Amino acid sequence: MKDFAASGVPPSLDRQAAESVMGRPLPQEWPPDALPAGSRVTVVHDPEWDGPWRNEFLGTIDAQGAPEPVKHPRAHDGELAYWVAFDAPQFDCDGDGPYRKARIWGRHLRPEPAPRTA
């Protein structure tokens, strides 16, 4: 997996760490209408504020855990949160980081077109 090669951390340890912090197992059943694992995305700024990341950047939807509905008063109807592995470590808008992966709301993801094959 790309993030393992880049970070040296096995995916199973990432999963264990996330489950420990969240206090529950990560779901594995992928919603049928969700972006598939392995999809290339650009993480973008929210149009309503300068965040949540300092810059826009590329990443890949990670299979660490299936996308889950966002449970927050400002969530859009049906909005999902995805695990995204970043191409390069990133800082959030508060200057915290660098992070190599994060759980990101769907509104902050722009799918990238698949590369053309000759």
DSSP file (Angstrom, degrees, kcal/mol; ACC not computed):
  #  RESIDUE AA STRUCTURE BP1 BP2  ACC     N-H-->O    O-->H-N    N-H-->O    O-->H-N    TCO  KAPPA ALPHA  PHI   PSI    X-CA   Y-CA   Z-CA
    1    1 A M    >>        0   0    0      0, 0.0     4,-1.9     0, 0.0     3,-0.6   0.000 360.0 360.0 360.0 142.7    0.0    0.0    0.0
    2    2 A K  H 3>  +     0   0    0      1,-0.2     4,-2.3     2,-0.2     5,-0.2   0.886 360.0  51.2 -58.1 -45.2    1.4    3.4   -0.9
    3    3 A D  H 3> S+     0   0    0      1,-0.2     4,-2.4     2,-0.2     6,-0.5   0.821 108.1  54.1 -67.5 -27.8    1.2    5.0    2.6
    4    4 A F  H <> S+     0   0    0     -3,-0.6     4,-2.8     2,-0.2    -1,-0.2   0.931 110.0  46.4 -67.2 -45.7    3.1    2.0    4.1
    5    5 A A  H  < S+     0   0    0     -4,-1.9    -2,-0.2     1,-0.2    -1,-0.2   0.902 118.3  42.4 -62.9 -40.7    5.9    2.4    1.6
    6    6 A A  H  < S+     0   0    0     -4,-2.3    -2,-0.2    -5,-0.2    -1,-0.2   0.871 127.5  28.3 -74.7 -37.5    6.0    6.1    2.2
    7    7 A S  H  < S-     0   0    0     -4,-2.4    -3,-0.2    -5,-0.2    -2,-0.2   0.709  90.5-132.1-100.2 -22.4    5.7    6.1    6.0
    8    8 A G     <  +     0   0    0     -4,-2.8    -4,-0.2    -5,-0.3    -3,-0.1   0.520  68.3 123.6  78.8   4.9    7.1    2.7    7.0
    9    9 A V        -     0   0    0     -6,-0.5    -1,-0.3    -5,-0.1    -2,-0.2  -0.882  64.9-124.2-102.1 122.4    4.0    2.1    9.2
   10   10 A P    >>  -     0   0    0      0, 0.0     4,-1.5     0, 0.0     3,-1.1  -0.363  20.5-121.5 -61.6 142.5    2.1   -1.1    8.4
   11   11 A P  H 3> S+     0   0    0      0, 0.0     4,-2.4     0, 0.0     5,-0.2   0.828 111.1  62.2 -54.4 -33.7   -1.6   -0.4    7.7
   12   12 A S  H 3> S+     0   0    0      1,-0.2     4,-2.3     2,-0.2     5,-0.1   0.859 102.7  49.7 -63.7 -34.0   -2.6   -2.7   10.5
   13   13 A L  H <> S+     0   0    0     -3,-1.1     4,-2.5     2,-0.2    -1,-0.2   0.883 108.9  52.0 -71.9 -37.8   -0.9   -0.4   13.0
   14   14 A D  H  X S+     0   0    0     -4,-1.5     4,-2.6     2,-0.2    -2,-0.2   0.939 111.6  47.7 -58.8 -46.2   -2.6    2.7   11.6
   15   15 A R  H  X S+     0   0    0     -4,-2.4     4,-2.7     1,-0.2     5,-0.2   0.931 111.5  49.2 -62.0 -47.2   -5.9    0.9   12.0
   16   16 A Q  H  X S+     0   0    0     -4,-2.3     4,-2.1     1,-0.2    -1,-0.2   0.901 111.9  49.4 -59.9 -41.9   -5.2   -0.1   15.6
   17   17 A A  H  X S+     0   0    0     -4,-2.5     4,-2.3     2,-0.2    -1,-0.2   0.933 112.2  47.2 -64.0 -45.9   -4.1    3.4   16.5
   18   18 A A  H  X S+     0   0    0     -4,-2.6     4,-2.8     1,-0.2     5,-0.2   0.913 112.5  49.6 -62.9 -42.7   -7.3    5.0   15.0
   19   19 A E  H  X>S+     0   0    0     -4,-2.7     4,-1.5     1,-0.2     5,-1.1   0.869 110.1  51.6 -64.9 -35.7   -9.5    2.4   16.7
   20   20 A S  H  <5S+     0   0    0     -4,-2.1    -2,-0.2    -5,-0.2    -1,-0.2   0.927 113.5  43.3 -65.6 -45.1   -7.8    3.1   20.0
   21   21 A V  H  <5S+     0   0    0     -4,-2.3    -2,-0.2     1,-0.2    -1,-0.2   0.906 118.3  44.3 -67.4 -41.7   -8.3    6.9   19.7
   22   22 A M  H  <5S-     0   0    0     -4,-2.8    -1,-0.2     2,-0.2    -2,-0.2   0.689 102.9-132.7 -79.0 -17.7  -11.9    6.5   18.5
   23   23 A G  T  <5S+     0   0    0     -4,-1.5    -3,-0.2    -5,-0.2    -4,-0.1   0.742  75.7  67.0  74.1  23.2  -12.7    3.9   21.1
   24   24 A R  S   <S-     0   0    0     -5,-1.1    -2,-0.2    -6,-0.2    -1,-0.2  -0.980  91.0 -84.1-164.0 159.7  -14.4    1.6   18.6
   25   25 A P        -     0   0    0      0, 0.0    -9,-0.0     0, 0.0    40,-0.0  -0.417  46.4-114.2 -68.3 147.3  -13.6   -0.7   15.6
   26   26 A L        -     0   0    0     38,-0.1    -7,-0.0   -11,-0.1     2,-0.0  -0.646  35.2-111.4 -78.6 138.2  -13.5    1.0   12.2
   27   27 A P        -     0   0    0      0, 0.0    39,-3.3     0, 0.0    -1,-0.1  -0.342  26.3-170.3 -68.5 152.2  -16.3   -0.1    9.9
   28   28 A Q        +     0   0    0     37,-0.2     2,-0.7     2,-0.1    37,-0.0   0.498  54.3 102.8-118.8 -10.7  -15.3   -2.2    6.9
   29   29 A E        -     0   0    0     37,-0.1    36,-0.0     1,-0.0     0, 0.0  -0.679  67.9-140.9 -81.3 113.4  -18.6   -2.3    4.9
   30   30 A W        -     0   0    0     -2,-0.7    38,-0.1    36,-0.1    -2,-0.1  -0.585  15.6-119.3 -78.8 125.5  -18.1    0.2    2.1
   31   31 A P    >   -     0   0    0      0, 0.0     3,-1.5     0, 0.0    -1,-0.1  -0.389  20.7-127.6 -61.4 139.8  -21.3    2.3    1.3
   32   32 A P  T 3  S+     0   0    0      0, 0.0    -2,-0.0     0, 0.0     0, 0.0   0.789 106.5  46.5 -62.9 -28.0  -22.3    1.6   -2.3
   33   33 A D  T 3  S+     0   0    0      2,-0.1     2,-0.1     3,-0.0    -3,-0.0   0.367  92.4 106.3 -96.0   5.7  -22.4    5.3   -3.3
   34   34 A A  S <  S-     0   0    0     -3,-1.5     3,-0.1     1,-0.1    -4,-0.0  -0.436  83.8 -93.5 -83.7 156.8  -19.1    6.2   -1.7
   35   35 A L        -     0   0    0     -2,-0.1    -1,-0.1     1,-0.1     3,-0.1  -0.472  53.6-111.9 -60.5 137.4  -15.8    7.0   -3.5
   36   36 A P    >   -     0   0    0      0, 0.0     3,-1.9     0, 0.0    25,-0.2  -0.380  32.2 -92.0 -76.1 153.9  -13.9    3.7   -3.7
   37   37 A A  T 3  S+     0   0    0      1,-0.2    25,-0.2    -2,-0.1     3,-0.1  -0.346 115.1  35.7 -56.5 141.5  -10.7    2.9   -1.9
   38   38 A G  T 3  S+     0   0    0     23,-3.0    -1,-0.2     1,-0.3     2,-0.1   0.293  82.9 141.1  92.3  -9.0   -7.7    3.9   -4.1
   39   39 A S    <   -     0   0    0     -3,-1.9    22,-2.7    22,-0.1     2,-0.4  -0.441  52.1-126.4 -67.0 137.4   -9.5    6.9   -5.6
   40   40 A R  E     +A   60   0A   0     72,-0.3    72,-2.8    20,-0.2     2,-0.3  -0.695  37.0 174.7 -83.9 137.1   -7.3    9.9   -6.2
   41   41 A V  E     -AB  59 111A   0     18,-2.4    18,-2.4    -2,-0.4     2,-0.5  -0.953  31.8-133.0-139.4 156.5   -8.6   13.1   -4.6
   42   42 A T  E     -AB  58 110A   0     68,-2.5    68,-2.5    -2,-0.3     2,-0.6  -0.966  24.5-136.9-105.6 129.6   -7.6   16.7   -4.0
   43   43 A V  E     -AB  57 109A   0     14,-3.4    14,-1.3    -2,-0.5    66,-0.2  -0.786  33.3-169.2 -85.6 122.1   -8.2   17.9   -0.5
   44   44 A V        -     0   0    0     64,-2.6     9,-0.2    -2,-0.6     2,-0.1  -0.666  23.1 -97.0-115.8 164.1   -9.7   21.4   -0.8
   45   45 A H        -     0   0    0     -2,-0.2     5,-0.1     7,-0.1    -1,-0.1  -0.438  42.1-106.6 -73.1 151.5  -10.5   24.3    1.4
   46   46 A D    >   -     0   0    0      5,-3.3     3,-1.4     3,-0.3     5,-0.4  -0.675  24.1-135.3 -74.4 131.6  -14.0   24.8    2.7
   47   47 A P  T 3  S+     0   0    0      0, 0.0    -1,-0.1     0, 0.0     3,-0.1   0.697 102.5  57.1 -64.6 -16.1  -15.6   27.7    0.7
   48   48 A E  T 3  S+     0   0    0      1,-0.1     2,-0.3     3,-0.1    -3,-0.0   0.576 120.3   6.2 -92.2 -10.0  -17.0   29.1    4.0
   49   49 A W  S <  S-     0   0    0     -3,-1.4     2,-1.8     2,-0.2    -3,-0.3  -0.975  83.2 -93.0-162.3 166.8  -13.6   29.4    5.8
   50   50 A D  S    S-     0   0    0     -2,-0.3    -5,-0.0    -5,-0.1     0, 0.0  -0.510  82.0 -65.5 -88.1  71.1   -9.9   29.0    5.3
   51   51 A G        -     0   0    0     -2,-1.8    -5,-3.3    -5,-0.4    -2,-0.2  -0.947  12.1-131.0-170.9-175.3   -9.6   25.5    6.4
   52   52 A P  S    S+     0   0    0      0, 0.0    41,-2.4     0, 0.0    42,-0.3  -0.999 110.0  33.6 -89.4  -2.8   -9.4   22.8    7.5
   53   53 A W  B    S-F   92   0B   0     39,-0.3    39,-0.2    -9,-0.2    -7,-0.1  -0.830  72.6-128.8-113.0 151.6   -6.0   22.4    5.9
   54   54 A R  S    S+     0   0    0     37,-2.0     2,-0.3    -2,-0.3    38,-0.1   0.881  91.7  15.1 -63.3 -40.4   -3.3   25.0    5.2
   55   55 A N  S    S-     0   0    0     36,-0.5     2,-0.4   -11,-0.1    38,-0.0  -0.850  80.6-107.6-129.3 163.4   -3.0   24.0    1.6
   56   56 A E        +     0   0    0     -2,-0.3     2,-0.3   -14,-0.0   -12,-0.2  -0.764  52.1 162.6 -86.6 143.8   -4.8   22.1   -1.1
   57   57 A F  E     -A   43   0A   0    -14,-1.3   -14,-3.4    -2,-0.4     2,-0.2  -0.961  35.8 -95.5-157.8 168.1   -3.1   18.8   -1.8
   58   58 A L  E     +A   42   0A   0     -2,-0.3    29,-2.2   -16,-0.2    30,-0.4  -0.625  43.3 150.2 -94.2 150.1   -3.4   15.3   -3.4
   59   59 A G  E     -AC  41  86A   0    -18,-2.4   -18,-2.4    27,-0.3     2,-0.4  -0.919  36.2-111.8-159.4-175.2   -4.1   12.1   -1.6
   60   60 A T  E     -AC  40  85A   0     25,-2.4    25,-2.7    -2,-0.3     2,-0.3  -0.995  32.6-109.0-133.0 134.2   -5.7    8.7   -2.0
   61   61 A I  E     - C   0  84A   0    -22,-2.7   -23,-3.0    -2,-0.4     2,-0.3  -0.479  43.4-142.5 -61.6 125.0   -8.9    7.3   -0.4
   62   62 A D    >   -     0   0    0     21,-3.1     3,-0.5    -2,-0.3    21,-0.4  -0.695  14.0-142.3 -99.5 144.5   -7.5    4.7    2.1
   63   63 A A  T 3  S+     0   0    0     -2,-0.3     3,-0.1     1,-0.2    -1,-0.1   0.252  71.4 111.2 -87.1  12.2   -9.1    1.4    2.9
   64   64 A Q  T 3  S-     0   0    0      1,-0.2     2,-0.3    19,-0.1    -1,-0.2   0.882  95.4  -6.4 -53.0 -41.5   -8.2    1.7    6.6
   65   65 A G  S <  S-     0   0    0     -3,-0.5    18,-0.5    18,-0.1   -37,-0.2  -0.982  83.7-100.6-152.9 148.3  -11.9    2.1    7.4
   66   66 A A        -     0   0    0    -39,-3.3   -37,-0.1    -2,-0.3   -36,-0.1  -0.324  51.7 -88.5 -67.2 152.2  -15.0    2.4    5.3
   67   67 A P        -     0   0    0      0, 0.0    15,-0.2     0, 0.0    -1,-0.1  -0.324  49.0-159.6 -58.1 144.4  -16.5    5.9    4.9
   68   68 A E  E     -D   81   0A   0     13,-1.7    13,-2.9    -3,-0.1     2,-0.0  -0.932  24.9 -93.6-128.2 151.1  -19.0    6.8    7.6
   69   69 A P  E     -D   80   0A   0      0, 0.0     2,-0.5     0, 0.0    11,-0.3  -0.369  43.4-115.9 -60.1 140.0  -21.8    9.4    7.9
   70   70 A V        -     0   0    0      9,-2.7     2,-0.9     6,-0.2     9,-0.2  -0.690  23.3-158.5 -79.5 124.6  -20.6   12.6    9.4
   71   71 A K        +     0   0    0     -2,-0.5    -1,-0.1     3,-0.0     3,-0.0  -0.785  48.2 111.6-107.2  87.9  -22.5   13.2   12.7
   72   72 A H  S >  S-     0   0    0     -2,-0.9     3,-1.9     4,-0.1    -2,-0.1  -0.981  74.4-117.0-155.5 144.6  -22.2   16.9   13.2
   73   73 A P  T 3  S+     0   0    0      0, 0.0    -1,-0.1     0, 0.0    -2,-0.0   0.793 116.0  49.0 -58.4 -27.7  -24.8   19.8   13.1
   74   74 A R  T 3  S+     0   0    0      2,-0.0     2,-0.1    -3,-0.0    -3,-0.0   0.424  85.4 118.0 -93.0   2.3  -23.0   21.4   10.1
   75   75 A A    <   -     0   0    0     -3,-1.9     2,-0.2     1,-0.1     3,-0.1  -0.373  67.3-119.1 -67.2 145.6  -22.8   18.1    8.1
   76   76 A H    >   -     0   0    0      1,-0.1     3,-2.2     4,-0.1    -6,-0.2  -0.498  46.2 -80.4 -76.1 154.8  -24.6   18.0    4.8
   77   77 A D  T 3  S+     0   0    0      1,-0.3    -1,-0.1    -2,-0.2     0, 0.0  -0.381 117.5   3.1 -57.2 126.2  -27.3   15.4    4.4
   78   78 A G  T 3  S+     0   0    0      1,-0.2    -1,-0.3    -8,-0.1     2,-0.1   0.540  90.5 160.8  76.1   6.5  -25.7   12.1    3.6
   79   79 A E    <   -     0   0    0     -3,-2.2    -9,-2.7    -9,-0.2     2,-0.3  -0.384  23.6-153.8 -66.3 136.8  -22.1   13.5    3.9
   80   80 A L  E     -D   69   0A   0    -11,-0.3    26,-2.8    -2,-0.1     2,-0.4  -0.797   8.8-138.4-109.8 152.1  -19.5   10.9    4.5
   81   81 A A  E     -DE  68 105A   0    -13,-2.9   -13,-1.7    -2,-0.3     2,-0.3  -0.942  24.4-164.0-108.4 133.8  -16.0   11.1    6.2
   82   82 A Y  E     - E   0 104A   0     22,-3.0    22,-3.5    -2,-0.4     2,-0.5  -0.851  23.4-120.9-117.4 148.4  -13.2    9.2    4.4
   83   83 A W  E     - E   0 103A   0    -18,-0.5   -21,-3.1   -21,-0.4     2,-0.4  -0.803  36.6-169.4 -81.9 128.5   -9.7    8.1    5.5
   84   84 A V  E     -CE  61 102A   0     18,-2.9    18,-1.9    -2,-0.5     2,-0.5  -0.986  16.4-149.9-127.3 125.6   -7.3    9.8    3.1
   85   85 A A  E     -CE  60 101A   0    -25,-2.7   -25,-2.4    -2,-0.4    16,-0.3  -0.830  25.8-133.3 -90.8 128.4   -3.6    9.0    2.8
   86   86 A F  E     -C   59   0A   0     14,-2.8   -27,-0.3    -2,-0.5     4,-0.0  -0.553   7.6-136.1 -87.1 145.5   -1.6   12.2    1.8
   87   87 A D  E    S+     0   0A   0    -29,-2.2   -28,-0.1    -2,-0.2    -1,-0.1   0.834  95.8  10.4 -64.8 -32.2    1.0   12.2   -1.0
   88   88 A A  E    S-     0   0A   0    -30,-0.4    -1,-0.2    11,-0.1    11,-0.1  -0.982 101.0 -83.2-143.4 149.5    3.2   14.3    1.3
   89   89 A P  E     -     0   0A   0      0, 0.0     2,-0.3     0, 0.0    11,-0.2  -0.214  51.5-159.9 -55.7 144.6    2.8   15.3    5.0
   90   90 A Q  E     - E   0  99A   0      9,-2.6     9,-3.1    11,-0.0     2,-0.4  -0.898  15.4-137.4-131.3 155.2    0.5   18.2    5.6
   91   91 A F        -     0   0    0     -2,-0.3   -37,-2.0     7,-0.2   -36,-0.5  -0.880  25.0-127.1-107.5 143.0   -0.3   20.8    8.3
   92   92 A D  B >   -F   53   0B   0      4,-2.5     3,-2.0    -2,-0.4   -39,-0.3  -0.232  37.8 -90.8 -80.3 179.0   -3.8   21.8    9.2
   93   93 A C  T 3  S+     0   0    0    -41,-2.4   -40,-0.1     1,-0.3    -1,-0.1   0.687 127.6  56.7 -68.4 -16.5   -5.0   25.4    9.2
   94   94 A D  T 3  S-     0   0    0    -42,-0.3    -1,-0.3     2,-0.1     3,-0.1   0.472 120.3-108.3 -88.6  -2.4   -4.0   25.7   12.9
   95   95 A G  S <  S+     0   0    0     -3,-2.0     2,-0.2     1,-0.3    -2,-0.1   0.501  72.5 141.6  88.7   4.3   -0.4   24.8   12.1
   96   96 A D        -     0   0    0     -5,-0.0    -4,-2.5     2,-0.0    -1,-0.3  -0.505  44.1  -1.1 -78.6 150.5   -0.7   21.3   13.7
   97   97 A G        -     0   0    0      1,-0.3    -6,-0.2    -6,-0.2     2,-0.1  -0.892  43.6-125.8 133.3-163.2    1.0   18.4   12.0
   98   98 A P        -     0   0    0      0, 0.0     2,-0.3     0, 0.0    -1,-0.3   0.418  51.1-177.6 -78.4 147.5    2.6   17.2    9.9
   99   99 A Y  E     -E   90   0A   0     -9,-3.1    -9,-2.6    -3,-0.2     3,-0.1  -0.850  23.3-169.6-109.7 147.6    0.0   14.6    9.2
  100  100 A R  E    S+     0   0A   0      1,-0.4   -14,-2.8    -2,-0.3     2,-0.3   0.498  78.2  14.8-110.0  -9.9    0.3   11.8    6.6
  101  101 A K  E     +E   85   0A   0    -16,-0.3    -1,-0.4   -11,-0.1     2,-0.3  -0.975  66.3 168.5-159.4 150.0   -3.3   10.6    6.8
  102  102 A A  E     -E   84   0A   0    -18,-1.9   -18,-2.9    -2,-0.3     2,-0.6  -0.986  40.4-103.6-159.2 163.9   -6.6   11.9    8.2
  103  103 A R  E     -E   83   0A   0     -2,-0.3     2,-0.4   -20,-0.2   -20,-0.3  -0.862  47.1-172.2 -92.3 120.3  -10.3   11.4    8.3
  104  104 A I  E     -E   82   0A   0    -22,-3.5   -22,-3.0    -2,-0.6     5,-0.0  -0.947  24.6-115.7-126.5 134.0  -11.8   14.0    6.0
  105  105 A W  E >   -E   81   0A   0     -2,-0.4     3,-1.9   -24,-0.3   -24,-0.3  -0.337  30.8-117.2 -63.5 146.0  -15.4   15.1    5.3
  106  106 A G  G >  S+     0   0    0    -26,-2.8     3,-2.0     1,-0.3    -1,-0.1   0.786 109.8  67.2 -56.6 -32.8  -16.6   14.5    1.8
  107  107 A R  G 3  S+     0   0    0      1,-0.3    -1,-0.3   -27,-0.2   -26,-0.1   0.714  98.0  55.3 -63.5 -18.5  -17.1   18.2    1.1
  108  108 A H  G <  S+     0   0    0     -3,-1.9   -64,-2.6   -62,-0.1     2,-0.5   0.278  95.0  85.1 -96.7  10.2  -13.4   18.7    1.3
  109  109 A L  E <   -B   43   0A   0     -3,-2.0   -66,-0.2   -66,-0.2   -68,-0.0  -0.950  52.4-171.7-118.7 129.5  -12.6   16.1   -1.4
  110  110 A R  E     -B   42   0A   0    -68,-2.5   -68,-2.5    -2,-0.5    -3,-0.0  -0.967  28.3-127.5-115.0 114.6  -12.5   16.6   -5.1
  111  111 A P  E     -B   41   0A   0      0, 0.0   -70,-0.3     0, 0.0     3,-0.0  -0.337  20.6-138.9 -60.6 139.3  -12.1   13.4   -7.1
  112  112 A E        -     0   0    0    -72,-2.8   -72,-0.3     1,-0.1     2,-0.0  -0.755  25.7-101.2 -96.4 145.9   -9.3   13.5   -9.6
  113  113 A P        -     0   0    0      0, 0.0     3,-0.1     0, 0.0    -1,-0.1  -0.354  42.6-102.2 -64.9 146.3   -9.8   12.0  -13.1
  114  114 A A        -     0   0    0      1,-0.1     2,-0.0    -3,-0.0   -75,-0.0  -0.398  46.4 -97.6 -63.9 144.2   -8.3    8.5  -13.5
  115  115 A P        -     0   0    0      0, 0.0     2,-0.2     0, 0.0    -1,-0.1  -0.361  41.1-112.3 -64.0 143.2   -5.0    8.7  -15.5
  116  116 A R        -     0   0    0     -3,-0.1     2,-0.4     2,-0.0     0, 0.0  -0.499  25.0-148.0 -74.8 142.8   -5.3    7.9  -19.2
  117  117 A T              0   0    0     -2,-0.2    -1,-0.0     1,-0.1     0, 0.0  -0.907 360.0 360.0-111.0 144.3   -3.8    4.8  -20.5
  118  118 A A              0   0    0     -2,-0.4    -1,-0.1     0, 0.0    -2,-0.0   0.473 360.0 360.0 -78.3 360.0   -2.4    4.7  -24.0
